[in-house]
Amino acid sequence: MFKNGLYIFYHDLKNSAKDLIPIILVISFFQILIIKQTPPNLFSILIGLCIIIFGLAVFTRGLEIGIFPVGENLANDFAKKGSLFWLLVFAFFIGFSTTIAEPALLAIADKASIISGGRIDAFFLRLCVAFSVGFAISLGVLRILLGHPMHYYIIAGYVIVVITTFFAPPQIIGLAYDSGGVTTSTVTVPLIAAIGIGLASSIKGRNPAIDGFGLIAFASLTPMIFVQIYGIFVYNFSDLHVSVQAVDIAINTINSESNWSILKIITDFFNVAKDIIPIVLVIAFFQYIIIKKPIPHLPKISSGILLVTVGLYAFILGLELGLFPIGEDLAMSLTNMHNLWLIYLFGFLIGFSTTMAEPALIAIASKANEISEGNIKSIVLRLSVALGVAIGISLGAYRIVKGDPIQYYIIVGYILVVIMTFFAPKYIIPIAYDSGGVTTSTVTVPLVAALGLGLASNIEGRNPLIDGFGLIAFASLFPMITVMGYGILVTQISKRRK
């Protein structure tokens, strides 16, 4: 048993190392051949990369034995209980609790507050986004119960986003679009996916592949609407003057180095645990108080949740030691070089490589492969999503350089998504919509935010609050296009063979 466990963990470590290789190659290429400098903290970077590999392997194993089973069991129990009210309440609180403590949202909200000179309140922004995600998960669960086609909801949501955009102040639009991409975290995505798949599996007439996915897409869509409405009330169509000092503080907060100590390591671990505690409390409350059943295989589930916590902490620690410092320095160095083609190339390659290593995407791709009985290949899905993110970040960087309003690009992208929806096979549509929410998480958000704010602050005539945000939105939009394109291509090839 122990020997078998070691073999499984060795296999997980090997897969984690393989996922990280593209990021290492991209950063090495730019650091050695373009910047032509050896990073001063090379040893800590190498240590950080080893910790990332370990953390990713532990995290993945914890998902398999902890998060996925508990989410699917809860969904099954609620379906058997037949209480619509409590199921919707549970869905709301799972969405709210997993979002309010989301580290990526915390970082973006703080930067928005600093750059806006306090006009955008970080806490109220987080509260607005968390409420919208809770609402989204409840709405998504209701859709599964009713058996409605998902794309009707999504298309209606896009129409509302576009209409709201014409009334929202320009200072909030990029931030609102970005907020849809930072809500679905490394822990949230697998849990929400497990609930959706478990619910669809337990209801007669539902297909887990078609009906089970889609909750993540809802959680990425509604924050764009809610944050724009929040911005309308905050700004009331008034002008905002951003001070240079506020911009400098925001840029420096992205590139500040941490002073490592034993106390800081312990504090950071408890901060990660604190982010997971609300999820555990919500699950425990509904399992024991509402469903009134003990959690099956509790020791195994508990060990899985512990592994998720340890793995996520190790992953974040490795990022802060290894990838973030060198990645952010590269982003700033390239923007200071004023070579636009290098910036676009860096955006493309860093988007592709970070997405391939994204834990949430790895988990969803594995689940999609399992549910579709091999029709959706895990590695091909990940490559399709990574290509979409790469294209999105490059185009988003071009948009900042040109100074064009973000909404025109996003609206055209939505129109393309809607058109492709009517040609894509049914089994790929919910996964394509979900793929936009799993791409911008622990790895991608800080590096993309650094690139966007760095560009907007170094190009004359650009406003960091208006132009600096938005890259995350591009990274969330284009994977939907590439994944549906993958589905359409596979269908056409299959038809020709037949």
C-alpha positions as CSV (number, residue, x, y, z in Angstrom):
1,M,0.0,0.0,0.0
2,F,2.8,2.4,1.0
3,K,4.9,1.4,-2.0
4,N,1.9,2.0,-4.3
5,G,1.3,5.4,-2.7
6,L,4.9,6.4,-3.3
7,Y,4.6,5.3,-7.0
8,I,1.5,7.4,-7.5
9,F,3.2,10.5,-5.9
10,Y,6.3,10.0,-8.0
11,H,4.0,9.9,-11.1
12,D,2.4,13.2,-9.8
13,L,5.8,14.8,-9.3
14,K,6.9,13.8,-12.9
15,N,3.7,15.3,-14.4
16,S,4.2,18.5,-12.3
17,A,7.8,18.9,-13.5
18,K,6.6,18.4,-17.1
19,D,3.9,21.1,-16.7
20,L,6.5,23.6,-15.5
21,I,9.1,23.1,-18.3
22,P,7.4,25.6,-20.7
23,I,7.5,28.4,-18.2
24,I,11.2,27.7,-17.4
25,L,12.0,27.7,-21.1
26,V,10.2,31.0,-21.8
27,I,11.7,32.9,-18.9
28,S,15.2,31.5,-19.7
29,F,14.9,32.5,-23.3
30,F,14.0,36.1,-22.5
31,Q,16.4,36.4,-19.5
32,I,19.5,35.1,-21.3
33,L,18.9,36.1,-25.0
34,I,16.9,39.3,-24.7
35,I,17.6,40.9,-21.4
36,K,21.1,39.3,-21.4
37,Q,21.4,39.2,-17.6
38,T,21.7,36.4,-15.1
39,P,19.1,36.9,-12.3
40,P,20.9,37.8,-9.0
41,N,18.8,35.4,-6.9
42,L,19.3,32.3,-9.1
43,F,19.6,29.9,-6.2
44,S,16.3,30.9,-4.6
45,I,14.6,30.8,-8.0
46,L,15.7,27.1,-8.4
47,I,14.6,26.3,-4.9
48,G,11.2,28.0,-5.7
49,L,10.8,25.9,-8.8
50,C,11.4,22.7,-6.9
51,I,8.8,23.8,-4.3
52,I,6.3,24.5,-7.0
53,I,6.7,21.0,-8.5
54,F,6.2,19.5,-5.0
55,G,3.2,21.7,-4.2
56,L,1.5,21.0,-7.5
57,A,1.8,17.2,-7.0
58,V,0.5,17.3,-3.5
59,F,-2.4,19.7,-4.5
60,T,-3.5,17.4,-7.3
61,R,-3.5,14.3,-5.1
62,G,-5.5,16.2,-2.5
63,L,-8.1,17.2,-5.1
64,E,-8.5,13.5,-6.1
65,I,-9.1,12.1,-2.6
66,G,-10.7,15.2,-0.9
67,I,-12.3,18.0,-2.8
68,F,-13.8,16.1,-5.8
69,P,-15.5,13.3,-3.6
70,V,-16.9,15.7,-1.0
71,G,-18.4,18.0,-3.7
72,E,-20.0,15.2,-5.7
73,N,-21.3,13.5,-2.5
74,L,-22.9,16.8,-1.3
75,A,-24.6,17.3,-4.7
76,N,-25.9,13.7,-4.7
77,D,-27.3,14.1,-1.1
78,F,-29.1,17.4,-2.0
79,A,-30.6,15.8,-5.1
80,K,-31.9,12.9,-3.0
81,K,-33.2,15.3,-0.3
82,G,-35.2,17.2,-3.0
83,S,-35.1,20.5,-1.2
84,L,-34.6,23.2,-3.8
85,F,-34.4,26.1,-1.3
86,W,-31.5,24.6,0.7
87,L,-29.7,23.5,-2.4
88,L,-29.8,27.1,-3.8
89,V,-28.7,28.5,-0.4
90,F,-25.8,26.0,-0.3
91,A,-24.8,27.0,-3.8
92,F,-24.9,30.7,-2.9
93,F,-22.7,30.3,0.2
94,I,-20.2,28.1,-1.5
95,G,-19.8,30.7,-4.2
96,F,-19.6,33.6,-1.7
97,S,-17.3,32.0,0.8
98,T,-14.8,30.8,-1.8
99,T,-14.6,34.2,-3.5
100,I,-14.5,36.6,-0.6
101,A,-11.1,35.2,0.5
102,E,-9.7,34.7,-3.0
103,P,-6.0,35.9,-3.0
104,A,-6.1,36.9,-6.7
105,L,-9.2,39.1,-6.1
106,L,-7.6,40.5,-2.9
107,A,-4.6,41.6,-4.9
108,I,-6.5,43.1,-7.8
109,A,-8.9,44.9,-5.4
110,D,-6.0,46.4,-3.4
111,K,-4.3,47.7,-6.6
112,A,-7.6,49.2,-7.9
113,S,-8.1,51.0,-4.6
114,I,-4.5,52.4,-4.6
115,I,-4.6,53.5,-8.3
116,S,-8.1,55.1,-7.9
117,G,-6.9,57.1,-4.9
118,G,-9.4,55.2,-2.7
119,R,-12.4,56.0,-4.9
120,I,-12.8,52.2,-5.4
121,D,-13.1,50.6,-2.0
122,A,-11.2,47.3,-1.9
123,F,-13.5,45.7,0.7
124,F,-16.8,46.7,-1.1
125,L,-15.4,45.6,-4.4
126,R,-14.6,42.1,-3.0
127,L,-18.0,42.0,-1.4
128,C,-19.7,42.9,-4.7
129,V,-17.7,40.2,-6.6
130,A,-18.3,37.6,-3.9
131,F,-22.1,38.3,-3.9
132,S,-22.2,38.1,-7.7
133,V,-20.4,34.7,-7.6
134,G,-22.8,33.4,-5.0
135,F,-25.7,34.5,-7.2
136,A,-24.1,32.9,-10.2
137,I,-23.6,29.5,-8.6
138,S,-27.2,29.5,-7.4
139,L,-28.4,30.4,-10.9
140,G,-26.2,27.7,-12.5
141,V,-27.5,25.0,-10.1
142,L,-31.1,26.1,-11.0
143,R,-30.2,25.7,-14.7
144,I,-29.0,22.2,-14.1
145,L,-32.2,21.3,-12.2
146,L,-34.4,22.8,-14.9
147,G,-32.4,21.2,-17.7
148,H,-32.2,24.5,-19.8
149,P,-29.5,24.8,-22.5
150,M,-26.6,26.7,-21.0
151,H,-25.9,29.0,-23.9
152,Y,-29.2,30.8,-23.6
153,Y,-28.2,32.0,-20.1
154,I,-24.7,32.9,-21.2
155,I,-25.8,34.8,-24.3
156,A,-28.4,36.8,-22.2
157,G,-25.6,37.5,-19.7
158,Y,-23.3,38.9,-22.5
159,V,-26.1,41.1,-23.7
160,I,-26.5,42.6,-20.2
161,V,-22.7,43.0,-19.9
162,V,-22.6,45.0,-23.2
163,I,-25.6,47.1,-22.3
164,T,-24.2,47.9,-18.8
165,T,-20.8,48.8,-20.4
166,F,-22.4,51.8,-22.3
167,F,-23.5,53.3,-18.9
168,A,-20.4,52.4,-16.9
169,P,-17.6,55.0,-16.4
170,P,-14.4,54.1,-18.3
171,Q,-12.4,53.9,-15.1
172,I,-14.4,50.8,-14.0
173,I,-14.8,48.9,-17.3
174,G,-11.4,47.2,-17.5
175,L,-11.5,46.3,-13.8
176,A,-15.1,44.9,-14.2
177,Y,-14.0,42.7,-17.1
178,D,-11.0,41.5,-15.1
179,S,-13.1,40.7,-12.1
180,G,-14.8,37.9,-14.0
181,G,-11.4,36.2,-14.4
182,V,-10.1,36.4,-10.9
183,T,-13.1,34.9,-9.1
184,T,-12.5,31.3,-9.8
185,S,-9.5,30.2,-7.8
186,T,-7.4,27.0,-7.7
187,V,-9.6,25.5,-4.9
188,T,-12.9,27.0,-6.1
189,V,-12.8,25.6,-9.6
190,P,-12.5,21.9,-8.7
191,L,-15.1,22.1,-5.9
192,I,-17.7,24.0,-8.1
193,A,-17.0,21.6,-11.0
194,A,-17.5,18.6,-8.7
195,I,-20.8,20.0,-7.4
196,G,-22.1,20.6,-11.0
197,I,-21.0,17.1,-12.2
198,G,-22.4,15.4,-9.1
199,L,-25.7,17.1,-9.5
200,A,-26.0,16.3,-13.2
201,S,-25.1,12.7,-12.5
202,S,-27.7,12.2,-9.9
203,I,-30.7,13.7,-11.8
204,K,-32.4,11.5,-14.4
205,G,-32.2,12.9,-17.9
206,R,-29.1,15.0,-17.3
207,N,-25.8,14.5,-19.0
208,P,-22.8,15.2,-16.8
209,A,-20.7,16.3,-19.8
210,I,-23.3,18.7,-21.1
211,D,-25.2,19.8,-18.0
212,G,-22.5,19.2,-15.3
213,F,-20.1,21.9,-16.6
214,G,-21.0,25.6,-16.8
215,L,-21.0,26.8,-13.2
216,I,-17.6,28.3,-13.6
217,A,-18.7,30.2,-16.6
218,F,-21.6,31.7,-14.6
219,A,-19.1,32.7,-11.9
220,S,-17.0,34.5,-14.4
221,L,-19.9,36.3,-16.1
222,T,-21.9,37.9,-13.3
223,P,-19.0,39.8,-11.6
224,M,-18.7,41.8,-14.8
225,I,-22.3,43.0,-14.5
226,F,-22.2,43.6,-10.8
227,V,-18.9,45.5,-10.7
228,Q,-20.0,47.8,-13.6
229,I,-23.2,48.6,-11.7
230,Y,-21.0,49.3,-8.6
231,G,-18.8,51.6,-10.7
232,I,-21.9,53.5,-11.9
233,F,-22.9,54.3,-8.3
234,V,-19.3,55.0,-7.2
235,Y,-18.4,57.4,-10.0
236,N,-21.8,58.8,-11.0
237,F,-20.2,59.8,-14.3
238,S,-17.7,62.0,-12.6
239,D,-14.1,62.5,-13.8
240,L,-11.2,60.9,-11.8
241,H,-7.7,62.3,-11.7
242,V,-5.1,59.6,-10.8
243,S,-2.0,60.9,-9.1
244,V,1.4,59.8,-10.3
245,Q,2.3,58.9,-6.7
246,A,-0.7,56.4,-6.6
247,V,0.4,54.8,-9.8
248,D,4.0,54.4,-8.5
249,I,2.7,52.8,-5.3
250,A,0.6,50.3,-7.2
251,I,3.5,49.4,-9.5
252,N,5.8,49.0,-6.5
253,T,3.4,46.8,-4.7
254,I,3.5,44.4,-7.6
255,N,7.3,44.3,-7.7
256,S,8.1,44.4,-3.9
257,E,10.3,41.7,-2.6
258,S,9.4,39.7,0.5
259,N,11.6,39.3,3.5
260,W,11.5,35.6,4.3
261,S,11.6,34.3,7.9
262,I,10.2,31.3,9.8
263,L,7.5,33.6,11.3
264,K,6.4,34.7,7.8
265,I,6.3,31.2,6.5
266,I,4.1,30.0,9.4
267,T,1.9,33.1,8.9
268,D,1.5,32.6,5.2
269,F,0.6,28.9,5.8
270,F,-2.2,29.9,8.1
271,N,-3.3,32.6,5.6
272,V,-3.7,29.8,3.0
273,A,-5.5,27.6,5.6
274,K,-7.7,30.6,6.4
275,D,-8.8,30.9,2.8
276,I,-9.9,27.2,2.8
277,I,-11.6,27.3,6.3
278,P,-14.8,29.1,5.0
279,I,-15.3,26.4,2.4
280,V,-14.8,23.7,5.0
281,L,-17.3,25.4,7.4
282,V,-19.9,25.8,4.7
283,I,-19.6,22.1,3.7
284,A,-19.7,20.9,7.4
285,F,-22.8,23.1,8.2
286,F,-24.8,21.8,5.2
287,Q,-23.6,18.2,5.6
288,Y,-24.3,17.9,9.3
289,I,-27.1,20.5,10.0
290,I,-29.2,20.4,6.8
291,I,-28.6,17.0,5.3
292,K,-28.0,15.5,8.7
293,K,-25.6,12.8,7.5
294,P,-21.9,12.3,8.4
295,I,-19.4,12.9,5.6
296,P,-18.6,9.4,4.1
297,H,-14.9,8.3,4.4
298,L,-14.2,11.3,6.7
299,P,-10.5,10.5,7.5
300,K,-9.7,10.1,3.7
301,I,-11.6,13.4,2.9
302,S,-9.9,15.2,5.7
303,S,-6.4,14.0,4.6
304,G,-7.3,15.2,1.1
305,I,-8.3,18.7,2.3
306,L,-5.1,18.8,4.3
307,L,-3.0,17.8,1.2
308,V,-4.8,20.6,-0.8
309,T,-3.9,23.1,1.9
310,V,-0.2,22.0,2.1
311,G,0.1,21.7,-1.7
312,L,-1.5,25.1,-2.4
313,Y,0.8,26.8,0.2
314,A,3.9,25.1,-1.2
315,F,2.8,26.1,-4.7
316,I,2.3,29.8,-3.7
317,L,5.6,29.8,-1.7
318,G,7.4,28.5,-4.7
319,L,5.8,31.1,-7.0
320,E,6.9,33.9,-4.6
321,L,10.4,32.5,-4.3
322,G,10.9,31.6,-7.9
323,L,8.6,32.7,-10.7
324,F,7.0,36.0,-9.5
325,P,10.3,37.9,-8.9
326,I,11.9,36.9,-12.2
327,G,8.6,37.1,-14.2
328,E,7.7,40.6,-12.9
329,D,11.3,41.9,-13.5
330,L,11.1,40.6,-17.0
331,A,7.7,42.3,-17.6
332,M,9.1,45.6,-16.3
333,S,12.4,45.3,-18.2
334,L,10.6,44.6,-21.5
335,T,8.2,47.5,-21.1
336,N,11.1,49.8,-20.4
337,M,12.9,48.5,-23.6
338,H,10.0,49.9,-25.7
339,N,10.3,47.0,-28.2
340,L,6.6,46.3,-28.9
341,W,7.2,43.0,-30.8
342,L,9.1,41.6,-27.8
343,I,6.3,42.6,-25.5
344,Y,3.7,40.9,-27.7
345,L,5.9,37.8,-28.0
346,F,6.5,37.7,-24.2
347,G,2.7,38.1,-23.6
348,F,2.0,35.2,-26.0
349,L,4.6,32.8,-24.5
350,I,4.1,33.6,-20.9
351,G,0.3,33.3,-21.4
352,F,0.8,29.9,-23.0
353,S,3.3,28.5,-20.5
354,T,1.6,29.7,-17.3
355,T,-1.8,28.3,-18.5
356,M,-0.3,24.9,-19.2
357,A,0.9,24.8,-15.5
358,E,-2.4,26.1,-14.1
359,P,-3.6,23.6,-11.4
360,A,-7.3,24.5,-11.9
361,L,-7.1,23.8,-15.6
362,I,-5.2,20.5,-15.1
363,A,-8.0,19.4,-12.7
364,I,-10.8,20.4,-15.1
365,A,-9.2,18.9,-18.1
366,S,-8.7,15.6,-16.3
367,K,-12.4,15.6,-15.2
368,A,-13.6,16.5,-18.7
369,N,-11.6,13.6,-20.1
370,E,-13.1,11.3,-17.5
371,I,-16.7,12.5,-18.0
372,S,-16.6,12.5,-21.8
373,E,-15.2,9.0,-21.8
374,G,-12.1,10.1,-23.7
375,N,-13.9,12.2,-26.4
376,I,-12.2,15.3,-24.9
377,K,-8.5,14.7,-24.6
378,S,-7.0,16.2,-21.5
379,I,-3.8,17.4,-23.2
380,V,-5.5,18.7,-26.3
381,L,-8.0,20.7,-24.2
382,R,-5.2,22.2,-22.2
383,L,-3.3,23.1,-25.3
384,S,-6.4,24.8,-26.8
385,V,-7.0,26.8,-23.6
386,A,-3.3,27.8,-23.4
387,L,-3.4,29.0,-27.0
388,G,-6.5,31.1,-26.3
389,V,-4.8,32.7,-23.3
390,A,-1.6,33.4,-25.3
391,I,-3.6,35.1,-28.2
392,G,-5.7,37.0,-25.6
393,I,-2.7,38.4,-23.7
394,S,-0.9,39.4,-26.9
395,L,-4.0,41.2,-28.3
396,G,-4.6,42.8,-24.9
397,A,-1.1,44.2,-24.8
398,Y,-1.6,45.5,-28.4
399,R,-4.8,47.2,-27.2
400,I,-2.9,49.0,-24.4
401,V,-0.2,50.1,-26.8
402,K,-2.8,51.5,-29.2
403,G,-4.9,53.0,-26.5
404,D,-8.2,51.6,-27.9
405,P,-11.2,51.3,-25.6
406,I,-11.4,47.7,-24.2
407,Q,-15.1,47.3,-24.7
408,Y,-14.9,47.2,-28.5
409,Y,-12.5,44.3,-28.4
410,I,-14.5,42.4,-25.8
411,I,-17.9,43.0,-27.6
412,V,-16.5,41.7,-30.9
413,G,-15.1,38.7,-29.0
414,Y,-18.5,38.0,-27.4
415,I,-20.2,38.1,-30.8
416,L,-17.7,35.6,-32.1
417,V,-18.3,33.3,-29.1
418,V,-22.1,33.5,-29.7
419,I,-21.7,32.7,-33.4
420,M,-19.4,29.7,-32.7
421,T,-21.9,28.4,-30.1
422,F,-24.4,27.5,-32.8
423,F,-21.8,25.5,-34.7
424,A,-19.9,23.8,-31.9
425,P,-20.9,20.3,-30.7
426,K,-23.1,20.3,-27.6
427,Y,-20.6,18.4,-25.4
428,I,-17.9,21.1,-25.9
429,I,-20.0,24.2,-25.2
430,P,-20.2,24.1,-21.4
431,I,-16.5,23.2,-21.1
432,A,-15.5,26.0,-23.5
433,Y,-17.5,28.5,-21.4
434,D,-15.9,27.1,-18.2
435,S,-12.4,27.3,-19.7
436,G,-12.5,31.1,-19.6
437,G,-12.8,31.0,-15.8
438,V,-10.0,28.4,-15.1
439,T,-7.2,30.2,-16.9
440,T,-6.7,33.2,-14.7
441,S,-5.8,32.0,-11.3
442,T,-2.8,31.6,-8.9
443,V,-0.1,31.5,-11.6
444,T,-1.4,33.8,-14.3
445,V,-3.0,36.8,-12.6
446,P,0.0,38.4,-10.9
447,L,2.3,38.2,-14.0
448,V,-0.5,39.4,-16.3
449,A,-1.4,42.3,-13.9
450,A,2.3,43.3,-13.8
451,L,2.6,43.3,-17.6
452,G,-0.7,45.4,-18.0
453,L,0.1,48.0,-15.3
454,G,3.7,48.2,-16.5
455,L,2.7,48.9,-20.1
456,A,0.1,51.5,-19.1
457,S,2.5,53.4,-16.8
458,N,5.4,53.4,-19.3
459,I,3.5,54.5,-22.4
460,E,2.7,58.2,-22.7
461,G,-0.9,59.1,-22.7
462,R,-2.1,55.9,-21.0
463,N,-4.0,55.9,-17.7
464,P,-3.2,52.8,-15.5
465,L,-6.7,52.7,-14.1
466,I,-8.4,52.8,-17.5
467,D,-5.8,51.0,-19.7
468,G,-3.8,48.9,-17.2
469,F,-6.6,46.6,-16.3
470,G,-8.2,44.3,-18.9
471,L,-5.5,41.8,-19.8
472,I,-7.1,39.2,-17.6
473,A,-10.4,39.7,-19.4
474,F,-8.7,39.0,-22.7
475,A,-7.1,35.9,-21.1
476,S,-10.6,34.7,-20.1
477,L,-12.3,35.4,-23.4
478,F,-10.2,33.8,-26.1
479,P,-10.0,30.3,-24.6
480,M,-13.7,30.0,-25.2
481,I,-13.1,30.7,-28.9
482,T,-10.2,28.3,-29.2
483,V,-11.9,25.4,-27.3
484,M,-15.1,25.7,-29.4
485,G,-12.8,25.9,-32.4
486,Y,-11.2,22.6,-31.3
487,G,-14.7,21.0,-30.9
488,I,-15.8,22.2,-34.4
489,L,-12.6,20.9,-35.9
490,V,-12.9,17.4,-34.2
491,T,-16.5,17.2,-35.4
492,Q,-15.6,18.0,-39.0
493,I,-12.7,15.5,-39.1
494,S,-15.1,12.8,-37.6
495,K,-17.7,13.6,-40.3
496,R,-15.1,13.3,-43.1
497,R,-13.9,10.0,-41.8
498,K,-17.4,8.6,-41.7
